[in-house]
Amino acid sequence: MVQAYILIQTEVGKAANVADQIAGIPGVTQAEDVTGPYDVIVRAEARNVDELGKLVVAQIQAVEGITRTLTCPIVHI
């Protein structure tokens, strides 16, 4: 299982709507609108890195109002 945080920038005024839409996507375990350089932070999980990439590109980035994403896979050192 691969887990990651996905940091998202949105259009002005769209953060809450983006977080609500992303929260309903299978594989997303948490989606919160936040303050700072990013507008939404998502925690997601997938079976492998390829599935995580598909989740981000095909589903999360397809949500209207997103301008940029940064995916940060979780590592256990």
PyMOL Python script that loads the backbone (N, CA, C, O; Angstrom):
from pymol import cmd

cmd.read_pdbstr("""\
ATOM      1  N   MET A   1       0.844  -1.182   0.000  1.00  0.00           N
ATOM      2  CA  MET A   1       0.000   0.000   0.000  1.00  0.00           C
ATOM      3  C   MET A   1       0.888   1.243   0.000  1.00  0.00           C
ATOM      4  O   MET A   1       1.815   1.353   0.803  1.00  0.00           O
ATOM      5  N   VAL A   2       0.603   2.159  -0.890  1.00  0.00           N
ATOM      6  CA  VAL A   2       1.314   3.434  -0.981  1.00  0.00           C
ATOM      7  C   VAL A   2       0.379   4.531  -0.499  1.00  0.00           C
ATOM      8  O   VAL A   2      -0.775   4.608  -0.920  1.00  0.00           O
ATOM      9  N   GLN A   3       0.884   5.376   0.383  1.00  0.00           N
ATOM     10  CA  GLN A   3       0.105   6.508   0.882  1.00  0.00           C
ATOM     11  C   GLN A   3       0.847   7.789   0.522  1.00  0.00           C
ATOM     12  O   GLN A   3       2.072   7.797   0.397  1.00  0.00           O
ATOM     13  N   ALA A   4       0.085   8.876   0.357  1.00  0.00           N
ATOM     14  CA  ALA A   4       0.710  10.150  -0.014  1.00  0.00           C
ATOM     15  C   ALA A   4      -0.140  11.311   0.463  1.00  0.00           C
ATOM     16  O   ALA A   4      -1.348  11.188   0.666  1.00  0.00           O
ATOM     17  N   TYR A   5       0.525  12.441   0.634  1.00  0.00           N
ATOM     18  CA  TYR A   5      -0.167  13.714   0.811  1.00  0.00           C
ATOM     19  C   TYR A   5      -0.125  14.410  -0.540  1.00  0.00           C
ATOM     20  O   TYR A   5       0.903  14.408  -1.217  1.00  0.00           O
ATOM     21  N   ILE A   6      -1.234  14.997  -0.923  1.00  0.00           N
ATOM     22  CA  ILE A   6      -1.313  15.738  -2.174  1.00  0.00           C
ATOM     23  C   ILE A   6      -1.651  17.178  -1.823  1.00  0.00           C
ATOM     24  O   ILE A   6      -2.729  17.464  -1.302  1.00  0.00           O
ATOM     25  N   LEU A   7      -0.726  18.078  -2.112  1.00  0.00           N
ATOM     26  CA  LEU A   7      -0.888  19.493  -1.817  1.00  0.00           C
ATOM     27  C   LEU A   7      -1.471  20.159  -3.048  1.00  0.00           C
ATOM     28  O   LEU A   7      -0.955  19.990  -4.153  1.00  0.00           O
ATOM     29  N   ILE A   8      -2.542  20.915  -2.866  1.00  0.00           N
ATOM     30  CA  ILE A   8      -3.293  21.438  -4.005  1.00  0.00           C
ATOM     31  C   ILE A   8      -3.465  22.941  -3.903  1.00  0.00           C
ATOM     32  O   ILE A   8      -3.820  23.478  -2.854  1.00  0.00           O
ATOM     33  N   GLN A   9      -3.205  23.611  -5.025  1.00  0.00           N
ATOM     34  CA  GLN A   9      -3.536  25.024  -5.161  1.00  0.00           C
ATOM     35  C   GLN A   9      -4.785  25.121  -6.019  1.00  0.00           C
ATOM     36  O   GLN A   9      -4.948  24.378  -6.987  1.00  0.00           O
ATOM     37  N   THR A  10      -5.677  26.058  -5.648  1.00  0.00           N
ATOM     38  CA  THR A  10      -6.938  26.204  -6.366  1.00  0.00           C
ATOM     39  C   THR A  10      -7.117  27.640  -6.838  1.00  0.00           C
ATOM     40  O   THR A  10      -6.368  28.542  -6.461  1.00  0.00           O
ATOM     41  N   GLU A  11      -8.125  27.821  -7.667  1.00  0.00           N
ATOM     42  CA  GLU A  11      -8.534  29.165  -8.033  1.00  0.00           C
ATOM     43  C   GLU A  11      -9.077  29.846  -6.776  1.00  0.00           C
ATOM     44  O   GLU A  11      -9.529  29.173  -5.849  1.00  0.00           O
ATOM     45  N   VAL A  12      -9.034  31.168  -6.746  1.00  0.00           N
ATOM     46  CA  VAL A  12      -9.498  31.927  -5.588  1.00  0.00           C
ATOM     47  C   VAL A  12     -10.958  31.586  -5.288  1.00  0.00           C
ATOM     48  O   VAL A  12     -11.812  31.600  -6.175  1.00  0.00           O
ATOM     49  N   GLY A  13     -11.220  31.283  -4.028  1.00  0.00           N
ATOM     50  CA  GLY A  13     -12.583  31.008  -3.590  1.00  0.00           C
ATOM     51  C   GLY A  13     -13.095  29.609  -3.878  1.00  0.00           C
ATOM     52  O   GLY A  13     -14.271  29.333  -3.641  1.00  0.00           O
ATOM     53  N   LYS A  14     -12.246  28.712  -4.385  1.00  0.00           N
ATOM     54  CA  LYS A  14     -12.699  27.366  -4.763  1.00  0.00           C
ATOM     55  C   LYS A  14     -12.244  26.269  -3.808  1.00  0.00           C
ATOM     56  O   LYS A  14     -12.602  25.109  -4.014  1.00  0.00           O
ATOM     57  N   ALA A  15     -11.475  26.583  -2.781  1.00  0.00           N
ATOM     58  CA  ALA A  15     -10.860  25.563  -1.933  1.00  0.00           C
ATOM     59  C   ALA A  15     -11.883  24.643  -1.272  1.00  0.00           C
ATOM     60  O   ALA A  15     -11.723  23.423  -1.315  1.00  0.00           O
ATOM     61  N   ALA A  16     -12.918  25.191  -0.669  1.00  0.00           N
ATOM     62  CA  ALA A  16     -13.897  24.359   0.037  1.00  0.00           C
ATOM     63  C   ALA A  16     -14.613  23.418  -0.919  1.00  0.00           C
ATOM     64  O   ALA A  16     -14.821  22.248  -0.596  1.00  0.00           O
ATOM     65  N   ASN A  17     -14.987  23.911  -2.081  1.00  0.00           N
ATOM     66  CA  ASN A  17     -15.668  23.082  -3.072  1.00  0.00           C
ATOM     67  C   ASN A  17     -14.745  21.982  -3.592  1.00  0.00           C
ATOM     68  O   ASN A  17     -15.171  20.837  -3.749  1.00  0.00           O
ATOM     69  N   VAL A  18     -13.501  22.318  -3.855  1.00  0.00           N
ATOM     70  CA  VAL A  18     -12.525  21.329  -4.324  1.00  0.00           C
ATOM     71  C   VAL A  18     -12.337  20.242  -3.266  1.00  0.00           C
ATOM     72  O   VAL A  18     -12.342  19.057  -3.599  1.00  0.00           O
ATOM     73  N   ALA A  19     -12.173  20.620  -2.007  1.00  0.00           N
ATOM     74  CA  ALA A  19     -11.983  19.645  -0.935  1.00  0.00           C
ATOM     75  C   ALA A  19     -13.197  18.726  -0.824  1.00  0.00           C
ATOM     76  O   ALA A  19     -13.037  17.517  -0.654  1.00  0.00           O
ATOM     77  N   ASP A  20     -14.400  19.274  -0.917  1.00  0.00           N
ATOM     78  CA  ASP A  20     -15.620  18.465  -0.836  1.00  0.00           C
ATOM     79  C   ASP A  20     -15.688  17.459  -1.973  1.00  0.00           C
ATOM     80  O   ASP A  20     -16.025  16.297  -1.751  1.00  0.00           O
ATOM     81  N   GLN A  21     -15.371  17.893  -3.186  1.00  0.00           N
ATOM     82  CA  GLN A  21     -15.425  16.989  -4.330  1.00  0.00           C
ATOM     83  C   GLN A  21     -14.376  15.887  -4.230  1.00  0.00           C
ATOM     84  O   GLN A  21     -14.661  14.727  -4.526  1.00  0.00           O
ATOM     85  N   ILE A  22     -13.178  16.241  -3.817  1.00  0.00           N
ATOM     86  CA  ILE A  22     -12.095  15.261  -3.719  1.00  0.00           C
ATOM     87  C   ILE A  22     -12.367  14.251  -2.608  1.00  0.00           C
ATOM     88  O   ILE A  22     -11.997  13.084  -2.737  1.00  0.00           O
ATOM     89  N   ALA A  23     -13.000  14.674  -1.533  1.00  0.00           N
ATOM     90  CA  ALA A  23     -13.277  13.774  -0.414  1.00  0.00           C
ATOM     91  C   ALA A  23     -14.099  12.562  -0.851  1.00  0.00           C
ATOM     92  O   ALA A  23     -14.011  11.507  -0.223  1.00  0.00           O
ATOM     93  N   GLY A  24     -14.885  12.687  -1.899  1.00  0.00           N
ATOM     94  CA  GLY A  24     -15.718  11.590  -2.368  1.00  0.00           C
ATOM     95  C   GLY A  24     -15.043  10.640  -3.347  1.00  0.00           C
ATOM     96  O   GLY A  24     -15.666   9.676  -3.792  1.00  0.00           O
ATOM     97  N   ILE A  25     -13.800  10.887  -3.687  1.00  0.00           N
ATOM     98  CA  ILE A  25     -13.089  10.040  -4.650  1.00  0.00           C
ATOM     99  C   ILE A  25     -12.546   8.800  -3.937  1.00  0.00           C
ATOM    100  O   ILE A  25     -11.885   8.930  -2.907  1.00  0.00           O
ATOM    101  N   PRO A  26     -12.811   7.605  -4.462  1.00  0.00           N
ATOM    102  CA  PRO A  26     -12.250   6.391  -3.851  1.00  0.00           C
ATOM    103  C   PRO A  26     -10.723   6.448  -3.810  1.00  0.00           C
ATOM    104  O   PRO A  26     -10.083   6.807  -4.798  1.00  0.00           O
ATOM    105  N   GLY A  27     -10.152   6.096  -2.676  1.00  0.00           N
ATOM    106  CA  GLY A  27      -8.706   6.171  -2.478  1.00  0.00           C
ATOM    107  C   GLY A  27      -8.296   7.377  -1.665  1.00  0.00           C
ATOM    108  O   GLY A  27      -7.197   7.409  -1.111  1.00  0.00           O
ATOM    109  N   VAL A  28      -9.172   8.377  -1.586  1.00  0.00           N
ATOM    110  CA  VAL A  28      -8.905   9.563  -0.770  1.00  0.00           C
ATOM    111  C   VAL A  28      -9.393   9.271   0.643  1.00  0.00           C
ATOM    112  O   VAL A  28     -10.564   8.951   0.850  1.00  0.00           O
ATOM    113  N   THR A  29      -8.496   9.382   1.610  1.00  0.00           N
ATOM    114  CA  THR A  29      -8.875   9.116   2.998  1.00  0.00           C
ATOM    115  C   THR A  29      -9.182  10.388   3.771  1.00  0.00           C
ATOM    116  O   THR A  29      -9.857  10.343   4.799  1.00  0.00           O
ATOM    117  N   GLN A  30      -8.690  11.528   3.284  1.00  0.00           N
ATOM    118  CA  GLN A  30      -8.942  12.801   3.953  1.00  0.00           C
ATOM    119  C   GLN A  30      -8.693  13.944   2.974  1.00  0.00           C
ATOM    120  O   GLN A  30      -7.761  13.889   2.170  1.00  0.00           O
ATOM    121  N   ALA A  31      -9.521  14.967   3.043  1.00  0.00           N
ATOM    122  CA  ALA A  31      -9.343  16.166   2.217  1.00  0.00           C
ATOM    123  C   ALA A  31      -9.766  17.367   3.047  1.00  0.00           C
ATOM    124  O   ALA A  31     -10.912  17.453   3.486  1.00  0.00           O
ATOM    125  N   GLU A  32      -8.844  18.288   3.260  1.00  0.00           N
ATOM    126  CA  GLU A  32      -9.105  19.446   4.112  1.00  0.00           C
ATOM    127  C   GLU A  32      -8.686  20.724   3.398  1.00  0.00           C
ATOM    128  O   GLU A  32      -7.632  20.765   2.762  1.00  0.00           O
ATOM    129  N   ASP A  33      -9.511  21.775   3.500  1.00  0.00           N
ATOM    130  CA  ASP A  33      -9.058  23.074   3.011  1.00  0.00           C
ATOM    131  C   ASP A  33      -8.262  23.727   4.138  1.00  0.00           C
ATOM    132  O   ASP A  33      -8.644  23.668   5.307  1.00  0.00           O
ATOM    133  N   VAL A  34      -7.144  24.353   3.758  1.00  0.00           N
ATOM    134  CA  VAL A  34      -6.192  24.903   4.726  1.00  0.00           C
ATOM    135  C   VAL A  34      -5.770  26.301   4.285  1.00  0.00           C
ATOM    136  O   VAL A  34      -6.125  26.757   3.198  1.00  0.00           O
ATOM    137  N   THR A  35      -5.009  26.972   5.142  1.00  0.00           N
ATOM    138  CA  THR A  35      -4.433  28.262   4.780  1.00  0.00           C
ATOM    139  C   THR A  35      -2.948  28.073   4.511  1.00  0.00           C
ATOM    140  O   THR A  35      -2.358  27.072   4.919  1.00  0.00           O
ATOM    141  N   GLY A  36      -2.351  29.030   3.827  1.00  0.00           N
ATOM    142  CA  GLY A  36      -0.922  28.955   3.522  1.00  0.00           C
ATOM    143  C   GLY A  36      -0.703  28.902   2.031  1.00  0.00           C
ATOM    144  O   GLY A  36      -1.569  29.316   1.260  1.00  0.00           O
ATOM    145  N   PRO A  37       0.458  28.393   1.608  1.00  0.00           N
ATOM    146  CA  PRO A  37       0.764  28.373   0.177  1.00  0.00           C
ATOM    147  C   PRO A  37      -0.101  27.387  -0.613  1.00  0.00           C
ATOM    148  O   PRO A  37      -0.220  27.509  -1.832  1.00  0.00           O
ATOM    149  N   TYR A  38      -0.699  26.419   0.068  1.00  0.00           N
ATOM    150  CA  TYR A  38      -1.613  25.480  -0.581  1.00  0.00           C
ATOM    151  C   TYR A  38      -3.003  25.695  -0.007  1.00  0.00           C
ATOM    152  O   TYR A  38      -3.156  26.166   1.120  1.00  0.00           O
ATOM    153  N   ASP A  39      -4.001  25.350  -0.785  1.00  0.00           N
ATOM    154  CA  ASP A  39      -5.387  25.600  -0.401  1.00  0.00           C
ATOM    155  C   ASP A  39      -6.090  24.352   0.119  1.00  0.00           C
ATOM    156  O   ASP A  39      -7.012  24.448   0.929  1.00  0.00           O
ATOM    157  N   VAL A  40      -5.658  23.184  -0.342  1.00  0.00           N
ATOM    158  CA  VAL A  40      -6.256  21.910   0.065  1.00  0.00           C
ATOM    159  C   VAL A  40      -5.124  20.917   0.270  1.00  0.00           C
ATOM    160  O   VAL A  40      -4.181  20.870  -0.519  1.00  0.00           O
ATOM    161  N   ILE A  41      -5.218  20.120   1.335  1.00  0.00           N
ATOM    162  CA  ILE A  41      -4.283  19.017   1.540  1.00  0.00           C
ATOM    163  C   ILE A  41      -5.103  17.735   1.606  1.00  0.00           C
ATOM    164  O   ILE A  41      -6.082  17.633   2.344  1.00  0.00           O
ATOM    165  N   VAL A  42      -4.670  16.759   0.808  1.00  0.00           N
ATOM    166  CA  VAL A  42      -5.371  15.488   0.686  1.00  0.00           C
ATOM    167  C   VAL A  42      -4.446  14.374   1.140  1.00  0.00           C
ATOM    168  O   VAL A  42      -3.245  14.401   0.869  1.00  0.00           O
ATOM    169  N   ARG A  43      -5.010  13.395   1.833  1.00  0.00           N
ATOM    170  CA  ARG A  43      -4.278  12.160   2.114  1.00  0.00           C
ATOM    171  C   ARG A  43      -4.954  11.074   1.303  1.00  0.00           C
ATOM    172  O   ARG A  43      -6.176  10.930   1.336  1.00  0.00           O
ATOM    173  N   ALA A  44      -4.151  10.308   0.573  1.00  0.00           N
ATOM    174  CA  ALA A  44      -4.699   9.280  -0.302  1.00  0.00           C
ATOM    175  C   ALA A  44      -3.868   8.014  -0.192  1.00  0.00           C
ATOM    176  O   ALA A  44      -2.729   8.036   0.273  1.00  0.00           O
ATOM    177  N   GLU A  45      -4.469   6.897  -0.636  1.00  0.00           N
ATOM    178  CA  GLU A  45      -3.753   5.634  -0.643  1.00  0.00           C
ATOM    179  C   GLU A  45      -4.130   4.845  -1.891  1.00  0.00           C
ATOM    180  O   GLU A  45      -5.229   4.982  -2.429  1.00  0.00           O
ATOM    181  N   ALA A  46      -3.187   4.016  -2.338  1.00  0.00           N
ATOM    182  CA  ALA A  46      -3.395   3.181  -3.509  1.00  0.00           C
ATOM    183  C   ALA A  46      -2.546   1.923  -3.355  1.00  0.00           C
ATOM    184  O   ALA A  46      -1.675   1.848  -2.489  1.00  0.00           O
ATOM    185  N   ARG A  47      -2.816   0.930  -4.213  1.00  0.00           N
ATOM    186  CA  ARG A  47      -2.087  -0.339  -4.117  1.00  0.00           C
ATOM    187  C   ARG A  47      -0.611  -0.201  -4.456  1.00  0.00           C
ATOM    188  O   ARG A  47       0.224  -0.903  -3.886  1.00  0.00           O
ATOM    189  N   ASN A  48      -0.278   0.709  -5.390  1.00  0.00           N
ATOM    190  CA  ASN A  48       1.111   0.886  -5.794  1.00  0.00           C
ATOM    191  C   ASN A  48       1.287   2.298  -6.353  1.00  0.00           C
ATOM    192  O   ASN A  48       0.326   3.063  -6.435  1.00  0.00           O
ATOM    193  N   VAL A  49       2.497   2.630  -6.729  1.00  0.00           N
ATOM    194  CA  VAL A  49       2.797   3.981  -7.208  1.00  0.00           C
ATOM    195  C   VAL A  49       2.049   4.287  -8.508  1.00  0.00           C
ATOM    196  O   VAL A  49       1.582   5.408  -8.709  1.00  0.00           O
ATOM    197  N   ASP A  50       1.937   3.296  -9.384  1.00  0.00           N
ATOM    198  CA  ASP A  50       1.214   3.517 -10.641  1.00  0.00           C
ATOM    199  C   ASP A  50      -0.252   3.849 -10.384  1.00  0.00           C
ATOM    200  O   ASP A  50      -0.803   4.753 -11.012  1.00  0.00           O
ATOM    201  N   GLU A  51      -0.879   3.128  -9.470  1.00  0.00           N
ATOM    202  CA  GLU A  51      -2.280   3.402  -9.138  1.00  0.00           C
ATOM    203  C   GLU A  51      -2.427   4.774  -8.477  1.00  0.00           C
ATOM    204  O   GLU A  51      -3.415   5.471  -8.706  1.00  0.00           O
ATOM    205  N   LEU A  52      -1.455   5.157  -7.665  1.00  0.00           N
ATOM    206  CA  LEU A  52      -1.474   6.480  -7.054  1.00  0.00           C
ATOM    207  C   LEU A  52      -1.394   7.557  -8.135  1.00  0.00           C
ATOM    208  O   LEU A  52      -2.125   8.547  -8.087  1.00  0.00           O
ATOM    209  N   GLY A  53      -0.512   7.361  -9.101  1.00  0.00           N
ATOM    210  CA  GLY A  53      -0.393   8.310 -10.206  1.00  0.00           C
ATOM    211  C   GLY A  53      -1.687   8.439 -10.982  1.00  0.00           C
ATOM    212  O   GLY A  53      -2.085   9.547 -11.341  1.00  0.00           O
ATOM    213  N   LYS A  54      -2.350   7.326 -11.246  1.00  0.00           N
ATOM    214  CA  LYS A  54      -3.634   7.351 -11.949  1.00  0.00           C
ATOM    215  C   LYS A  54      -4.692   8.085 -11.133  1.00  0.00           C
ATOM    216  O   LYS A  54      -5.496   8.837 -11.685  1.00  0.00           O
ATOM    217  N   LEU A  55      -4.690   7.868  -9.819  1.00  0.00           N
ATOM    218  CA  LEU A  55      -5.637   8.555  -8.944  1.00  0.00           C
ATOM    219  C   LEU A  55      -5.445  10.065  -9.035  1.00  0.00           C
ATOM    220  O   LEU A  55      -6.417  10.811  -9.156  1.00  0.00           O
ATOM    221  N   VAL A  56      -4.206  10.511  -8.975  1.00  0.00           N
ATOM    222  CA  VAL A  56      -3.920  11.946  -9.003  1.00  0.00           C
ATOM    223  C   VAL A  56      -4.244  12.543 -10.375  1.00  0.00           C
ATOM    224  O   VAL A  56      -4.951  13.547 -10.461  1.00  0.00           O
ATOM    225  N   VAL A  57      -3.735  11.936 -11.436  1.00  0.00           N
ATOM    226  CA  VAL A  57      -3.876  12.521 -12.767  1.00  0.00           C
ATOM    227  C   VAL A  57      -5.293  12.383 -13.317  1.00  0.00           C
ATOM    228  O   VAL A  57      -5.848  13.350 -13.839  1.00  0.00           O
ATOM    229  N   ALA A  58      -5.876  11.207 -13.207  1.00  0.00           N
ATOM    230  CA  ALA A  58      -7.167  10.956 -13.847  1.00  0.00           C
ATOM    231  C   ALA A  58      -8.359  11.441 -13.030  1.00  0.00           C
ATOM    232  O   ALA A  58      -9.396  11.786 -13.596  1.00  0.00           O
ATOM    233  N   GLN A  59      -8.223  11.470 -11.711  1.00  0.00           N
ATOM    234  CA  GLN A  59      -9.385  11.798 -10.900  1.00  0.00           C
ATOM    235  C   GLN A  59      -9.241  13.120 -10.138  1.00  0.00           C
ATOM    236  O   GLN A  59     -10.102  13.994 -10.243  1.00  0.00           O
ATOM    237  N   ILE A  60      -8.166  13.263  -9.381  1.00  0.00           N
ATOM    238  CA  ILE A  60      -8.026  14.470  -8.561  1.00  0.00           C
ATOM    239  C   ILE A  60      -7.798  15.696  -9.439  1.00  0.00           C
ATOM    240  O   ILE A  60      -8.464  16.714  -9.251  1.00  0.00           O
ATOM    241  N   GLN A  61      -6.867  15.620 -10.397  1.00  0.00           N
ATOM    242  CA  GLN A  61      -6.596  16.785 -11.238  1.00  0.00           C
ATOM    243  C   GLN A  61      -7.758  17.134 -12.162  1.00  0.00           C
ATOM    244  O   GLN A  61      -7.781  18.221 -12.740  1.00  0.00           O
ATOM    245  N   ALA A  62      -8.710  16.238 -12.307  1.00  0.00           N
ATOM    246  CA  ALA A  62      -9.884  16.500 -13.140  1.00  0.00           C
ATOM    247  C   ALA A  62     -10.929  17.366 -12.432  1.00  0.00           C
ATOM    248  O   ALA A  62     -11.875  17.833 -13.066  1.00  0.00           O
ATOM    249  N   VAL A  63     -10.763  17.582 -11.129  1.00  0.00           N
ATOM    250  CA  VAL A  63     -11.718  18.397 -10.373  1.00  0.00           C
ATOM    251  C   VAL A  63     -11.571  19.858 -10.794  1.00  0.00           C
ATOM    252  O   VAL A  63     -10.468  20.403 -10.818  1.00  0.00           O
ATOM    253  N   GLU A  64     -12.683  20.467 -11.118  1.00  0.00           N
ATOM    254  CA  GLU A  64     -12.682  21.857 -11.565  1.00  0.00           C
ATOM    255  C   GLU A  64     -12.232  22.786 -10.433  1.00  0.00           C
ATOM    256  O   GLU A  64     -12.675  22.648  -9.292  1.00  0.00           O
ATOM    257  N   GLY A  65     -11.354  23.726 -10.761  1.00  0.00           N
ATOM    258  CA  GLY A  65     -10.878  24.708  -9.794  1.00  0.00           C
ATOM    259  C   GLY A  65      -9.457  24.474  -9.337  1.00  0.00           C
ATOM    260  O   GLY A  65      -8.873  25.335  -8.679  1.00  0.00           O
ATOM    261  N   ILE A  66      -8.882  23.319  -9.673  1.00  0.00           N
ATOM    262  CA  ILE A  66      -7.499  23.024  -9.290  1.00  0.00           C
ATOM    263  C   ILE A  66      -6.548  23.651 -10.309  1.00  0.00           C
ATOM    264  O   ILE A  66      -6.738  23.515 -11.517  1.00  0.00           O
ATOM    265  N   THR A  67      -5.523  24.337  -9.804  1.00  0.00           N
ATOM    266  CA  THR A  67      -4.523  24.927 -10.692  1.00  0.00           C
ATOM    267  C   THR A  67      -3.182  24.193 -10.643  1.00  0.00           C
ATOM    268  O   THR A  67      -2.430  24.223 -11.617  1.00  0.00           O
ATOM    269  N   ARG A  68      -2.871  23.528  -9.512  1.00  0.00           N
ATOM    270  CA  ARG A  68      -1.586  22.836  -9.386  1.00  0.00           C
ATOM    271  C   ARG A  68      -1.664  21.809  -8.263  1.00  0.00           C
ATOM    272  O   ARG A  68      -2.333  22.025  -7.253  1.00  0.00           O
ATOM    273  N   THR A  69      -0.964  20.680  -8.456  1.00  0.00           N
ATOM    274  CA  THR A  69      -0.856  19.680  -7.396  1.00  0.00           C
ATOM    275  C   THR A  69       0.608  19.323  -7.176  1.00  0.00           C
ATOM    276  O   THR A  69       1.437  19.446  -8.077  1.00  0.00           O
ATOM    277  N   LEU A  70       0.904  18.882  -5.963  1.00  0.00           N
ATOM    278  CA  LEU A  70       2.224  18.376  -5.610  1.00  0.00           C
ATOM    279  C   LEU A  70       2.001  17.126  -4.776  1.00  0.00           C
ATOM    280  O   LEU A  70       1.443  17.198  -3.681  1.00  0.00           O
ATOM    281  N   THR A  71       2.436  15.974  -5.292  1.00  0.00           N
ATOM    282  CA  THR A  71       2.227  14.696  -4.607  1.00  0.00           C
ATOM    283  C   THR A  71       3.467  14.337  -3.794  1.00  0.00           C
ATOM    284  O   THR A  71       4.585  14.327  -4.308  1.00  0.00           O
ATOM    285  N   CYS A  72       3.244  14.041  -2.508  1.00  0.00           N
ATOM    286  CA  CYS A  72       4.329  13.712  -1.589  1.00  0.00           C
ATOM    287  C   CYS A  72       4.087  12.322  -1.004  1.00  0.00           C
ATOM    288  O   CYS A  72       3.367  12.188  -0.014  1.00  0.00           O
ATOM    289  N   PRO A  73       4.683  11.278  -1.608  1.00  0.00           N
ATOM    290  CA  PRO A  73       4.514   9.919  -1.062  1.00  0.00           C
ATOM    291  C   PRO A  73       5.096   9.823   0.342  1.00  0.00           C
ATOM    292  O   PRO A  73       6.118  10.434   0.654  1.00  0.00           O
ATOM    293  N   ILE A  74       4.429   9.049   1.171  1.00  0.00           N
ATOM    294  CA  ILE A  74       4.881   8.832   2.545  1.00  0.00           C
ATOM    295  C   ILE A  74       5.925   7.715   2.530  1.00  0.00           C
ATOM    296  O   ILE A  74       5.715   6.676   1.905  1.00  0.00           O
ATOM    297  N   VAL A  75       7.051   7.930   3.219  1.00  0.00           N
ATOM    298  CA  VAL A  75       8.089   6.916   3.342  1.00  0.00           C
ATOM    299  C   VAL A  75       8.248   6.565   4.815  1.00  0.00           C
ATOM    300  O   VAL A  75       8.036   7.397   5.697  1.00  0.00           O
ATOM    301  N   HIS A  76       8.621   5.333   5.056  1.00  0.00           N
ATOM    302  CA  HIS A  76       8.868   4.864   6.429  1.00  0.00           C
ATOM    303  C   HIS A  76      10.341   4.509   6.536  1.00  0.00           C
ATOM    304  O   HIS A  76      10.778   3.458   6.066  1.00  0.00           O
ATOM    305  N   ILE A  77      11.103   5.404   7.161  1.00  0.00           N
ATOM    306  CA  ILE A  77      12.556   5.227   7.241  1.00  0.00           C
ATOM    307  C   ILE A  77      12.921   4.520   8.531  1.00  0.00           C
ATOM    308  O   ILE A  77      14.099   4.275   8.789  1.00  0.00           O
TER     309      ILE A  77
END
""", "prot")
cmd.dss("prot")
cmd.show_as("cartoon", "prot")
cmd.util.cbc("prot")
cmd.orient("prot")
